[in-house]
């Protein structure tokens, strides 16, 4: 092989290595982004469900005239108040 062919092969190999590094960086960045999205989705789901359950328990505790639901919801509301202290 002459110098020109060797230089061309080396440049081609260098370019392929650069492309491989870029692909790997994109994969790692993509995985990190998906992980962060999953964490945000999980946190939002837990917070939203907690808020909805709290509101539903409070709302049900307002119905004192329904003996079973009213007492049960009042007990849940009392438990929530005790947990916040």
Biopython code that builds the backbone (N, CA, C, O; Angstrom):
import numpy as np
from Bio.PDB.StructureBuilder import StructureBuilder

atoms = [
    (1, "UNK", "N", (0.839, -1.187, 0.000)),
    (1, "UNK", "CA", (0.000, 0.000, 0.000)),
    (1, "UNK", "C", (0.880, 1.244, 0.000)),
    (1, "UNK", "O", (1.904, 1.312, 0.681)),
    (2, "UNK", "N", (0.458, 2.196, -0.764)),
    (2, "UNK", "CA", (1.213, 3.435, -0.764)),
    (2, "UNK", "C", (0.693, 4.359, 0.336)),
    (2, "UNK", "O", (-0.295, 4.056, 1.007)),
    (3, "UNK", "N", (1.363, 5.466, 0.504)),
    (3, "UNK", "CA", (1.024, 6.404, 1.576)),
    (3, "UNK", "C", (-0.371, 6.985, 1.421)),
    (3, "UNK", "O", (-1.070, 7.197, 2.412)),
    (4, "UNK", "N", (-0.780, 7.241, 0.193)),
    (4, "UNK", "CA", (-2.098, 7.853, -0.035)),
    (4, "UNK", "C", (-3.222, 6.901, 0.364)),
    (4, "UNK", "O", (-4.201, 7.329, 0.975)),
    (5, "UNK", "N", (-3.098, 5.639, 0.035)),
    (5, "UNK", "CA", (-4.120, 4.650, 0.398)),
    (5, "UNK", "C", (-4.153, 4.461, 1.912)),
    (5, "UNK", "O", (-5.220, 4.323, 2.510)),
    (6, "UNK", "N", (-2.973, 4.455, 2.516)),
    (6, "UNK", "CA", (-2.896, 4.311, 3.970)),
    (6, "UNK", "C", (-3.504, 5.522, 4.666)),
    (6, "UNK", "O", (-4.210, 5.371, 5.663)),
    (7, "UNK", "N", (-3.243, 6.700, 4.160)),
    (7, "UNK", "CA", (-3.806, 7.925, 4.723)),
    (7, "UNK", "C", (-5.331, 7.934, 4.580)),
    (7, "UNK", "O", (-6.045, 8.325, 5.503)),
    (8, "UNK", "N", (-5.817, 7.505, 3.427)),
    (8, "UNK", "CA", (-7.251, 7.450, 3.192)),
    (8, "UNK", "C", (-7.926, 6.444, 4.139)),
    (8, "UNK", "O", (-8.994, 6.728, 4.682)),
    (9, "UNK", "N", (-7.320, 5.294, 4.332)),
    (9, "UNK", "CA", (-7.872, 4.279, 5.238)),
    (9, "UNK", "C", (-7.878, 4.788, 6.674)),
    (9, "UNK", "O", (-8.833, 4.545, 7.412)),
    (10, "UNK", "N", (-6.832, 5.486, 7.074)),
    (10, "UNK", "CA", (-6.749, 6.034, 8.421)),
    (10, "UNK", "C", (-7.797, 7.125, 8.638)),
    (10, "UNK", "O", (-8.404, 7.196, 9.707)),
    (11, "UNK", "N", (-8.013, 7.967, 7.642)),
    (11, "UNK", "CA", (-9.044, 8.997, 7.745)),
    (11, "UNK", "C", (-10.438, 8.370, 7.824)),
    (11, "UNK", "O", (-11.293, 8.833, 8.579)),
    (12, "UNK", "N", (-10.654, 7.323, 7.045)),
    (12, "UNK", "CA", (-11.945, 6.629, 7.081)),
    (12, "UNK", "C", (-12.180, 5.994, 8.458)),
    (12, "UNK", "O", (-13.278, 6.072, 9.009)),
    (13, "UNK", "N", (-11.143, 5.373, 8.998)),
    (13, "UNK", "CA", (-11.244, 4.754, 10.324)),
    (13, "UNK", "C", (-11.485, 5.806, 11.414)),
    (13, "UNK", "O", (-12.258, 5.578, 12.344)),
    (14, "UNK", "N", (-10.823, 6.943, 11.291)),
    (14, "UNK", "CA", (-11.017, 8.031, 12.250)),
    (14, "UNK", "C", (-12.445, 8.548, 12.195)),
    (14, "UNK", "O", (-13.057, 8.800, 13.234)),
    (15, "UNK", "N", (-12.975, 8.706, 10.999)),
    (15, "UNK", "CA", (-14.356, 9.173, 10.836)),
    (15, "UNK", "C", (-15.346, 8.156, 11.404)),
    (15, "UNK", "O", (-16.322, 8.553, 12.042)),
    (16, "UNK", "N", (-15.129, 6.884, 11.197)),
    (16, "UNK", "CA", (-16.015, 5.847, 11.750)),
    (16, "UNK", "C", (-15.975, 5.850, 13.282)),
    (16, "UNK", "O", (-17.010, 5.679, 13.926)),
    (17, "UNK", "N", (-14.802, 6.041, 13.865)),
    (17, "UNK", "CA", (-14.679, 6.100, 15.325)),
    (17, "UNK", "C", (-15.423, 7.318, 15.874)),
    (17, "UNK", "O", (-16.066, 7.230, 16.920)),
    (18, "UNK", "N", (-15.339, 8.449, 15.179)),
    (18, "UNK", "CA", (-16.042, 9.649, 15.610)),
    (18, "UNK", "C", (-17.557, 9.430, 15.563)),
    (18, "UNK", "O", (-18.271, 9.820, 16.487)),
    (19, "UNK", "N", (-18.042, 8.810, 14.492)),
    (19, "UNK", "CA", (-19.476, 8.521, 14.380)),
    (19, "UNK", "C", (-19.939, 7.561, 15.474)),
    (19, "UNK", "O", (-21.022, 7.731, 16.034)),
    (20, "UNK", "N", (-19.130, 6.565, 15.774)),
    (20, "UNK", "CA", (-19.485, 5.607, 16.828)),
    (20, "UNK", "C", (-19.581, 6.307, 18.181)),
    (20, "UNK", "O", (-20.479, 6.011, 18.969)),
    (21, "UNK", "N", (-18.670, 7.223, 18.452)),
    (21, "UNK", "CA", (-18.713, 7.975, 19.712)),
    (21, "UNK", "C", (-19.965, 8.841, 19.791)),
    (21, "UNK", "O", (-20.575, 8.954, 20.854)),
    (22, "UNK", "N", (-20.350, 9.453, 18.673)),
    (22, "UNK", "CA", (-21.560, 10.273, 18.657)),
    (22, "UNK", "C", (-22.805, 9.423, 18.886)),
    (22, "UNK", "O", (-23.709, 9.829, 19.616)),
    (23, "UNK", "N", (-22.856, 8.239, 18.260)),
    (23, "UNK", "CA", (-24.005, 7.347, 18.460)),
    (23, "UNK", "C", (-24.108, 6.912, 19.915)),
    (23, "UNK", "O", (-25.198, 6.876, 20.484)),
    (24, "UNK", "N", (-22.982, 6.586, 20.506)),
    (24, "UNK", "CA", (-22.979, 6.156, 21.909)),
    (24, "UNK", "C", (-23.431, 7.294, 22.828)),
    (24, "UNK", "O", (-24.174, 7.065, 23.782)),
    (25, "UNK", "N", (-22.988, 8.503, 22.545)),
    (25, "UNK", "CA", (-23.397, 9.653, 23.358)),
    (25, "UNK", "C", (-24.898, 9.881, 23.227)),
    (25, "UNK", "O", (-25.558, 10.208, 24.213)),
    (26, "UNK", "N", (-25.452, 9.715, 22.015)),
    (26, "UNK", "CA", (-26.897, 9.876, 21.823)),
    (26, "UNK", "C", (-27.681, 8.808, 22.565)),
    (26, "UNK", "O", (-28.741, 9.092, 23.122)),
    (27, "UNK", "N", (-27.172, 7.586, 22.579)),
    (27, "UNK", "CA", (-27.855, 6.498, 23.282)),
    (27, "UNK", "C", (-27.866, 6.774, 24.774)),
    (27, "UNK", "O", (-28.905, 6.633, 25.419)),
    (28, "UNK", "N", (-26.735, 7.164, 25.331)),
    (28, "UNK", "CA", (-26.656, 7.455, 26.765)),
    (28, "UNK", "C", (-27.559, 8.632, 27.111)),
    (28, "UNK", "O", (-28.259, 8.601, 28.123)),
    (29, "UNK", "N", (-27.547, 9.660, 26.285)),
    (29, "UNK", "CA", (-28.408, 10.822, 26.523)),
    (29, "UNK", "C", (-29.880, 10.427, 26.437)),
    (29, "UNK", "O", (-30.695, 10.878, 27.241)),
    (30, "UNK", "N", (-30.216, 9.593, 25.473)),
    (30, "UNK", "CA", (-31.594, 9.125, 25.327)),
    (30, "UNK", "C", (-32.045, 8.304, 26.527)),
    (30, "UNK", "O", (-33.166, 8.466, 27.009)),
    (31, "UNK", "N", (-31.179, 7.428, 27.007)),
    (31, "UNK", "CA", (-31.512, 6.632, 28.191)),
    (31, "UNK", "C", (-31.701, 7.515, 29.418)),
    (31, "UNK", "O", (-32.619, 7.297, 30.208)),
    (32, "UNK", "N", (-30.845, 8.498, 29.575)),
    (32, "UNK", "CA", (-30.971, 9.417, 30.713)),
    (32, "UNK", "C", (-32.271, 10.217, 30.615)),
    (32, "UNK", "O", (-32.939, 10.441, 31.624)),
    (33, "UNK", "N", (-32.624, 10.638, 29.428)),
    (33, "UNK", "CA", (-33.865, 11.386, 29.231)),
    (33, "UNK", "C", (-35.078, 10.515, 29.546)),
    (33, "UNK", "O", (-36.007, 10.969, 30.215)),
    (34, "UNK", "N", (-35.081, 9.281, 29.077)),
    (34, "UNK", "CA", (-36.191, 8.374, 29.361)),
    (34, "UNK", "C", (-36.292, 8.069, 30.856)),
    (34, "UNK", "O", (-37.395, 7.960, 31.391)),
    (35, "UNK", "N", (-35.159, 7.932, 31.527)),
    (35, "UNK", "CA", (-35.156, 7.701, 32.970)),
    (35, "UNK", "C", (-35.766, 8.891, 33.708)),
    (35, "UNK", "O", (-36.574, 8.714, 34.620)),
    (36, "UNK", "N", (-35.377, 10.098, 33.312)),
    (36, "UNK", "CA", (-35.928, 11.299, 33.945)),
    (36, "UNK", "C", (-37.425, 11.418, 33.676)),
    (36, "UNK", "O", (-38.178, 11.813, 34.566)),
    (37, "UNK", "N", (-37.864, 11.086, 32.478)),
    (37, "UNK", "CA", (-39.295, 11.110, 32.170)),
    (37, "UNK", "C", (-40.050, 10.119, 33.041)),
    (37, "UNK", "O", (-41.139, 10.423, 33.526)),
    (38, "UNK", "N", (-39.481, 8.940, 33.241)),
    (38, "UNK", "CA", (-40.113, 7.934, 34.084)),
    (38, "UNK", "C", (-40.228, 8.386, 35.528)),
    (38, "UNK", "O", (-41.250, 8.165, 36.178)),
    (39, "UNK", "N", (-39.178, 9.020, 36.025)),
    (39, "UNK", "CA", (-39.223, 9.541, 37.399)),
    (39, "UNK", "C", (-40.289, 10.618, 37.539)),
    (39, "UNK", "O", (-41.048, 10.625, 38.508)),
    (40, "UNK", "N", (-40.345, 11.519, 36.581)),
    (40, "UNK", "CA", (-41.347, 12.590, 36.633)),
    (40, "UNK", "C", (-42.760, 12.022, 36.541)),
    (40, "UNK", "O", (-43.658, 12.478, 37.247)),
    (41, "UNK", "N", (-42.959, 11.041, 35.684)),
    (41, "UNK", "CA", (-44.279, 10.424, 35.543)),
    (41, "UNK", "C", (-44.679, 9.729, 36.843)),
    (41, "UNK", "O", (-45.815, 9.866, 37.295)),
    (42, "UNK", "N", (-43.758, 8.992, 37.439)),
    (42, "UNK", "CA", (-44.051, 8.293, 38.692)),
    (42, "UNK", "C", (-44.363, 9.257, 39.826)),
    (42, "UNK", "O", (-45.306, 9.045, 40.589)),
    (43, "UNK", "N", (-43.575, 10.307, 39.934)),
    (43, "UNK", "CA", (-43.799, 11.295, 40.983)),
    (43, "UNK", "C", (-45.136, 12.000, 40.781)),
    (43, "UNK", "O", (-45.883, 12.199, 41.740)),
    (44, "UNK", "N", (-45.440, 12.375, 39.556)),
    (44, "UNK", "CA", (-46.711, 13.032, 39.268)),
    (44, "UNK", "C", (-47.897, 12.124, 39.555)),
    (44, "UNK", "O", (-48.926, 12.579, 40.053)),
    (45, "UNK", "N", (-47.756, 10.858, 39.246)),
    (45, "UNK", "CA", (-48.827, 9.902, 39.498)),
    (45, "UNK", "C", (-49.082, 9.754, 40.992)),
    (45, "UNK", "O", (-50.232, 9.756, 41.430)),
    (46, "UNK", "N", (-48.021, 9.628, 41.770)),
    (46, "UNK", "CA", (-48.168, 9.462, 43.220)),
    (46, "UNK", "C", (-48.760, 10.715, 43.846)),
    (46, "UNK", "O", (-49.670, 10.626, 44.670)),
    (47, "UNK", "N", (-48.257, 11.872, 43.466)),
    (47, "UNK", "CA", (-48.782, 13.116, 44.031)),
    (47, "UNK", "C", (-50.242, 13.341, 43.636)),
    (47, "UNK", "O", (-51.059, 13.741, 44.466)),
    (48, "UNK", "N", (-50.561, 13.088, 42.389)),
    (48, "UNK", "CA", (-51.936, 13.266, 41.923)),
    (48, "UNK", "C", (-52.895, 12.312, 42.608)),
    (48, "UNK", "O", (-53.986, 12.712, 43.015)),
    (49, "UNK", "N", (-52.500, 11.057, 42.740)),
    (49, "UNK", "CA", (-53.360, 10.080, 43.409)),
    (49, "UNK", "C", (-53.546, 10.435, 44.882)),
    (49, "UNK", "O", (-54.644, 10.306, 45.423)),
    (50, "UNK", "N", (-52.472, 10.882, 45.528)),
    (50, "UNK", "CA", (-52.576, 11.275, 46.934)),
    (50, "UNK", "C", (-53.543, 12.444, 47.107)),
    (50, "UNK", "O", (-54.355, 12.459, 48.032)),
    (51, "UNK", "N", (-53.449, 13.404, 46.222)),
    (51, "UNK", "CA", (-54.349, 14.557, 46.285)),
    (51, "UNK", "C", (-55.796, 14.138, 46.061)),
    (51, "UNK", "O", (-56.688, 14.576, 46.787)),
    (52, "UNK", "N", (-56.033, 13.297, 45.067)),
    (52, "UNK", "CA", (-57.401, 12.860, 44.788)),
    (52, "UNK", "C", (-57.985, 12.032, 45.933)),
    (52, "UNK", "O", (-59.154, 12.196, 46.282)),
    (53, "UNK", "N", (-57.181, 11.149, 46.515)),
    (53, "UNK", "CA", (-57.676, 10.336, 47.641)),
    (53, "UNK", "C", (-57.957, 11.223, 48.850)),
    (53, "UNK", "O", (-58.949, 11.021, 49.551)),
    (54, "UNK", "N", (-57.103, 12.190, 49.092)),
    (54, "UNK", "CA", (-57.324, 13.109, 50.220)),
    (54, "UNK", "C", (-58.599, 13.916, 50.023)),
    (54, "UNK", "O", (-59.399, 14.063, 50.947)),
    (55, "UNK", "N", (-58.783, 14.435, 48.820)),
    (55, "UNK", "CA", (-59.997, 15.202, 48.541)),
    (55, "UNK", "C", (-61.252, 14.329, 48.635)),
    (55, "UNK", "O", (-62.278, 14.771, 49.152)),
    (56, "UNK", "N", (-61.173, 13.115, 48.145)),
    (56, "UNK", "CA", (-62.322, 12.213, 48.209)),
    (56, "UNK", "C", (-62.642, 11.862, 49.663)),
    (56, "UNK", "O", (-63.814, 11.821, 50.039)),
    (57, "UNK", "N", (-61.628, 11.611, 50.478)),
    (57, "UNK", "CA", (-61.860, 11.299, 51.892)),
    (57, "UNK", "C", (-62.461, 12.496, 52.614)),
    (57, "UNK", "O", (-63.386, 12.341, 53.411)),
    (58, "UNK", "N", (-61.943, 13.685, 52.342)),
    (58, "UNK", "CA", (-62.500, 14.881, 52.969)),
    (58, "UNK", "C", (-63.953, 15.087, 52.552)),
    (58, "UNK", "O", (-64.819, 15.371, 53.380)),
    (59, "UNK", "N", (-64.202, 14.939, 51.252)),
    (59, "UNK", "CA", (-65.556, 15.134, 50.727)),
    (59, "UNK", "C", (-66.532, 14.128, 51.331)),
    (59, "UNK", "O", (-67.654, 14.483, 51.694)),
    (60, "UNK", "N", (-66.103, 12.880, 51.435)),
    (60, "UNK", "CA", (-66.973, 11.854, 52.022)),
    (60, "UNK", "C", (-67.191, 12.076, 53.521)),
    (60, "UNK", "O", (-68.232, 11.710, 54.064)),
    (61, "UNK", "N", (-66.205, 12.675, 54.177)),
    (61, "UNK", "CA", (-66.361, 12.923, 55.618)),
    (61, "UNK", "C", (-67.409, 13.998, 55.892)),
    (61, "UNK", "O", (-67.884, 14.128, 57.020)),
    (62, "UNK", "N", (-67.769, 14.764, 54.871)),
    (62, "UNK", "CA", (-68.780, 15.800, 55.035)),
    (62, "UNK", "C", (-70.192, 15.222, 55.082)),
    (62, "UNK", "O", (-71.127, 15.904, 55.501)),
    (63, "UNK", "N", (-70.347, 13.998, 54.664)),
    (63, "UNK", "CA", (-71.655, 13.360, 54.649)),
    (63, "UNK", "C", (-71.910, 12.653, 55.972)),
    (63, "UNK", "O", (-71.796, 11.431, 56.059)),
    (64, "UNK", "N", (-72.247, 13.401, 56.976)),
    (64, "UNK", "CA", (-72.511, 12.835, 58.300)),
    (64, "UNK", "C", (-73.832, 12.081, 58.338)),
    (64, "UNK", "O", (-74.021, 11.216, 59.194)),
    (65, "UNK", "N", (-74.746, 12.391, 57.431)),
    (65, "UNK", "CA", (-76.057, 11.757, 57.475)),
    (65, "UNK", "C", (-76.032, 10.324, 56.934)),
    (65, "UNK", "O", (-76.991, 9.579, 57.134)),
    (66, "UNK", "N", (-74.958, 9.929, 56.256)),
    (66, "UNK", "CA", (-74.809, 8.537, 55.830)),
    (66, "UNK", "C", (-73.988, 7.810, 56.895)),
    (66, "UNK", "O", (-72.777, 8.016, 56.967)),
    (67, "UNK", "N", (-74.591, 6.990, 57.701)),
    (67, "UNK", "CA", (-73.896, 6.441, 58.865)),
    (67, "UNK", "C", (-72.626, 5.658, 58.526)),
    (67, "UNK", "O", (-71.603, 5.857, 59.181)),
    (68, "UNK", "N", (-72.659, 4.791, 57.543)),
    (68, "UNK", "CA", (-71.489, 3.952, 57.261)),
    (68, "UNK", "C", (-70.397, 4.769, 56.587)),
    (68, "UNK", "O", (-69.251, 4.770, 57.035)),
    (69, "UNK", "N", (-70.748, 5.460, 55.517)),
    (69, "UNK", "CA", (-69.754, 6.236, 54.769)),
    (69, "UNK", "C", (-69.258, 7.403, 55.605)),
    (69, "UNK", "O", (-68.061, 7.692, 55.602)),
    (70, "UNK", "N", (-70.138, 8.074, 56.313)),
    (70, "UNK", "CA", (-69.742, 9.231, 57.113)),
    (70, "UNK", "C", (-68.747, 8.869, 58.191)),
    (70, "UNK", "O", (-67.749, 9.567, 58.367)),
    (71, "UNK", "N", (-68.997, 7.783, 58.923)),
    (71, "UNK", "CA", (-68.065, 7.370, 59.982)),
    (71, "UNK", "C", (-66.738, 6.898, 59.401)),
    (71, "UNK", "O", (-65.666, 7.210, 59.921)),
    (72, "UNK", "N", (-66.832, 6.140, 58.314)),
    (72, "UNK", "CA", (-65.614, 5.633, 57.686)),
    (72, "UNK", "C", (-64.757, 6.784, 57.155)),
    (72, "UNK", "O", (-63.543, 6.803, 57.358)),
    (73, "UNK", "N", (-65.386, 7.732, 56.482)),
    (73, "UNK", "CA", (-64.651, 8.874, 55.932)),
    (73, "UNK", "C", (-64.136, 9.778, 57.046)),
    (73, "UNK", "O", (-63.044, 10.336, 56.934)),
    (74, "UNK", "N", (-64.906, 9.929, 58.114)),
    (74, "UNK", "CA", (-64.443, 10.735, 59.242)),
    (74, "UNK", "C", (-63.216, 10.098, 59.880)),
    (74, "UNK", "O", (-62.296, 10.802, 60.296)),
    (75, "UNK", "N", (-63.196, 8.770, 59.960)),
    (75, "UNK", "CA", (-62.028, 8.071, 60.508)),
    (75, "UNK", "C", (-60.812, 8.270, 59.608)),
    (75, "UNK", "O", (-59.703, 8.474, 60.103)),
    (76, "UNK", "N", (-61.010, 8.213, 58.295)),
    (76, "UNK", "CA", (-59.890, 8.449, 57.366)),
    (76, "UNK", "C", (-59.379, 9.874, 57.512)),
    (76, "UNK", "O", (-58.168, 10.097, 57.544)),
    (77, "UNK", "N", (-60.290, 10.843, 57.601)),
    (77, "UNK", "CA", (-59.885, 12.242, 57.762)),
    (77, "UNK", "C", (-59.134, 12.431, 59.070)),
    (77, "UNK", "O", (-58.150, 13.170, 59.118)),
    (78, "UNK", "N", (-59.580, 11.779, 60.121)),
    (78, "UNK", "CA", (-58.889, 11.872, 61.418)),
    (78, "UNK", "C", (-57.490, 11.257, 61.325)),
    (78, "UNK", "O", (-56.534, 11.807, 61.871)),
    (79, "UNK", "N", (-57.370, 10.139, 60.646)),
    (79, "UNK", "CA", (-56.061, 9.506, 60.454)),
    (79, "UNK", "C", (-55.110, 10.418, 59.665)),
    (79, "UNK", "O", (-53.921, 10.509, 59.974)),
    (80, "UNK", "N", (-55.645, 11.076, 58.664)),
    (80, "UNK", "CA", (-54.826, 11.997, 57.866)),
    (80, "UNK", "C", (-54.369, 13.170, 58.730)),
    (80, "UNK", "O", (-53.206, 13.570, 58.662)),
    (81, "UNK", "N", (-55.261, 13.719, 59.532)),
    (81, "UNK", "CA", (-54.891, 14.838, 60.408)),
    (81, "UNK", "C", (-53.831, 14.389, 61.420)),
    (81, "UNK", "O", (-52.885, 15.130, 61.687)),
    (82, "UNK", "N", (-53.977, 13.200, 61.977)),
    (82, "UNK", "CA", (-52.998, 12.703, 62.946)),
    (82, "UNK", "C", (-51.642, 12.446, 62.286)),
    (82, "UNK", "O", (-50.601, 12.647, 62.912)),
    (83, "UNK", "N", (-51.650, 12.011, 61.045)),
    (83, "UNK", "CA", (-50.394, 11.750, 60.338)),
    (83, "UNK", "C", (-49.662, 13.044, 60.015)),
    (83, "UNK", "O", (-48.436, 13.046, 59.898)),
    (84, "UNK", "N", (-50.395, 14.145, 59.868)),
    (84, "UNK", "CA", (-49.761, 15.429, 59.537)),
    (84, "UNK", "C", (-49.115, 16.076, 60.763)),
    (84, "UNK", "O", (-48.280, 16.970, 60.618)),
    (85, "UNK", "N", (-49.482, 15.648, 61.937)),
    (85, "UNK", "CA", (-48.923, 16.255, 63.152)),
    (85, "UNK", "C", (-47.560, 15.750, 63.477)),
    (85, "UNK", "O", (-46.966, 16.171, 64.470)),
]
sb = StructureBuilder()
sb.init_structure("model")
sb.init_model(0)
sb.init_chain("A")
sb.init_seg("    ")
for serial, (resi, resn, name, xyz) in enumerate(atoms, 1):
    if name == "N":
        sb.init_residue(resn, " ", resi, " ")
    sb.init_atom(name, np.array(xyz, "f"), 0.0, 1.0, " ", f" {name:<3s}", serial, name[0])
structure = sb.get_structure()
